[in-house]
């Protein structure tokens, strides 16, 4: 099976993670200390994020996965 990578989607996920972090006045270090996730790497939008990692971040930011993806869909459809 071929590894499929959607760069536009990955970049939008990265942007949304950064937006959520900044809207809560959190540093990348704050997120790392609380979750053990290097969100700085994710925010660069170069690597594909796993669903498990995204779920941990959504729980941390108190947003459902469906709401997270709705935000992405709204932005990509503009």
Residue, then its C-alpha position, 0 to 999 in steps of 0.5 A: x500500500x502506498x503511503x499517501x500524504x496530503x501536505x495541505x491537510x497536514x499544514x492546516x492541522x499544524x496551523x490549527x494546533x498552533x492556533x489552539x495553543x496560542x488562544x490558550x496562552x500556552x507555550x510549546x514548552x507548556x504543552x510538552x510538559x503537560x502532554x509529552x508531545x513536541x507540538x513545535x515539531x507538529x506546528x511546522x507542518x512537515x510530518x504526518x500526525x497520528x490520530x492518537x497524538x491528535x486525540x491527546x492534544x484535542x483532549x488537552x485543548x478541550x475540543x472534540x476531534x469532530x470540532x477540530x476537523x470541522x474547523x479544518x474543513x471550514x478553513x480549507x473550503x474557503 
